[in-house]
């Protein structure tokens, strides 16, 4: 599993640690604040006094807080120097603590707002299937704490001279922080959906979970329409599973 963690060095620069827990590689680099939005961070740390010094930094962090946890460094006994020296095992422990809390908060919020979220998505379903699945993709990403996530679903495409016929195609939505790309009708996605077709009889199922690799596959159907989710996660708890299952099932009622 690959991971990026950030630390605000000053009002203009960030320290980025890039780690691969599988190969045990670990490197650091310094980037400009204007490059923050291009990074796929799992967590960002800062020193408390830095926010009082610069409004640009505060604004950039507010935007980023939608995508990953942002924490005061000394809450985890971190300094710039100790952050750069983190070994992979130490970084994994820090990441687990921060992400677990952030994921829990996201799931609690979804539970508290479940009816509003479900009503909003159901209103999109008849007329804007793409918007429905893009918003579903973002909700699942935050509630799973996924560093990357791919969502595949079936849709209909008009064919024929007068667009008078429909053909079934598969649509893929994927990205790191936001749904960056949408692909339609590729053979690869069709084979994937065929491979998991037995899972689609249920509204929700955990088709595969390999914790050592952080690989998670969820399958199911919403209003009898099959979907597949492939995500890279740091953990997948029973609580996450229960809340996501309740959420998916609520969309079909």
N, C-alpha and C positions, 0 to 999 in steps of 0.2 A: 504493500500500500504506500502511495506517495503522499506527501504532506508539505504544505507551505505555512509557515508561521511568520508573523511580522512584529516588529517593535519600532515605535516612533523614535527615531534618533534625535531629531530636532524638527523645527517648523517646516523644513524643506526636504528632509530625507527620512527614509525608512530602512531598517535592517531586515532583510528577508532571509530566513533559514529554509532551505529546501532539503527534504529528507525522503529517503526511500527505505521504509522499514524492512522490506523484503531483502534488499541487497546490502542493507546497513550503510548506505552512503549518506553523507551529511556535508552540506556546503552553505556558505553565507555570502550575501552580496548586499550592496547599498544601492538603492534606487531613489529617484526623485518622488516627491509627493504627488506630482502630476501623473505618475505611472501607477498609482494605487489602484485605480479602477480596472487596470489591465491584469492585476494579479488574482489568482484563484486561492486566496488565503483561507485557512480553516479557523484562524484566530489572530487578533491584532492586540498587542499590548501597548500601553502608553504610561508615562509618568503623570500623576495627577495635575501637577502645576503647569503642564504643557498646554492644556485646554484654555487656561486663563490668559495665555500669551498670544494666541493667534486664532482669529476667527475663520481663516481659510482652512486650517487644520481641523477645527471643530466641525465645519460644514462637510468636509470630506469624510470624516468619521461618522457623522450622522447618516450620510448616504450609504456608507458601507455597512452600518449596523443592521440593515435589512437582510444581509447575506451571510454574516458570520458573527460570532461573539467578539466584543471589544471589551477588554478588561484592564483595570489598573494593575500595573505590573507588581507593585509591592504586596498586593493581596495574595500573590503566589510566591512571595519572597524572591522576585526576579529584579535584576538590574540589567542595564544594557550589556555589561561585561559578562554577567552570568548567563544571559540569554544566548550570546554568541558562542559560549563554551558548552552549551547543553549537548550531551551525548544523545544518541537516538532513544535509548531506554528512558532517560530523564525527560526528553521532549514528548515521548509517547505518554508518559504519566501525567505531565502537565496538560497535554491536549485532551486526555481522557477526562480529567477533572473539569476543565472548562466546557468542553462540548457536552458532557453529560448534563450539566446544569442548564445550558442553553437549550438543548433538545427538550429537557423536561419542561422548561418554561413555554416553549413553542407548543408542546402538546397540551399543556394546561389551557393556554389561550384558545387553541382549537376547540377544546371541550366546552369552554365558556361561551364561545361564539358559534357553536356547531350549527344551530338552526339558521342563523343569519348567513353563514357561509354556504350551507346546503341550498338554501332558498336562492341565493345569488347565482350559484353555479347552475342550478336547475332552470333558472330563467334564461341562461345562455344556451342551454342544450338544443332547443329546437331550431334556432336561427344562426348560431355562431359556434359550431362544434370546435373550430380551431381555438377560439378564445377560451372555451370550456377546458380543453385539455392543456393549454398553456398555463392557466391558473391552477389547475390540478397539479401539474408538474411542479410549479413553484411551492405549493403547499406541501407536497410530499417531500421535496428537497429539504425544506426547513425542518419538517417533523421527523425526518430520518437523519438529519444532520449529514447529508450526503455531500461528498466533495465533487461528485459528478453523477448525473442521472439521465437515463434514456427512457422515454415513454413511447410505446408503440400501440397504435389502435387502428381499428378498421374504419374505413370511410367509403363513400360511394363517389365514383367519378363519372361524369357525363361523357358518353361516347356517341358515335353515329353522326351523320351529316347534320342533323338538326338537334343534336344533344338529346335525342329521344330515348336513349338507353342508358342504363347504369351498369358499371362494373365495379366489383369489390377491389379496393386497394388498401395497402397498409401505409400509415402515416407515422413518421418518427419525429419526435420533439426531443432535443437534447441540448446540453450546454453545461457550463460550470456554475456561474452565478445566475445567469438569466437564460431563458430559452433562446439560444443563439441561432439555431437552424431547424428547418423543417424539410424533411424529405418525403416524397410521395412515390409509391409504386415500385420500390426496388425489390428484386428477387430475394435478397438477403433477409429482409424483414418478413417476407412471406414465408420463408423457410423457418424462421424463428417462431412465428405464430403457429405454424403447422406443428412444430416440435412440442409446443406446450398446449396444444389444443385440448387435451384431456383435463387440463386445469381450469378451463373456462366454463365448466359446468357449474362451478361455484362462484359466488359473487366476489370472494376474496380467498386467496391461499398463498402461503409462503412456499413457492416452488423450489427455491434453493437458497441456502445461506451457508457460506464458507467463512467463518469468523477469522481464521488465520490469514485470509486474503482480503477480507472486507468486502466480499462479493455477495450481493443480495438480489434475488429475483422474486418479484411479486407478480401474481397473475390473478385474473378474475374477470368479471363483467359488470358493466354499469348499464342499466336498462337493457340488458341482454346483448350489449355490445362488448366484445372481448377487448381486454387491454393487457399489456405486459410492461412491467417496470424493471429496469436493470440499473442498480445503483452501487456506488462504492461508498461504504459506510465504516465508521470506526466502531460502532456497536449496533446491535439490534435487540432491544430488551422486550420482555413480555408486555410491559406497559405500552411501548411503541406499537407493537403488533396489535394489541387490543384496541388502541385508539384509532389507528389507521383502518383497521377492519370495521369498526363502528362507523367511521366516516364514509368509507366506500359503500357500505351497505345502506347507509342513510340516503345516499344519492339515488338509489333505485326505488325508494319508497314514495 
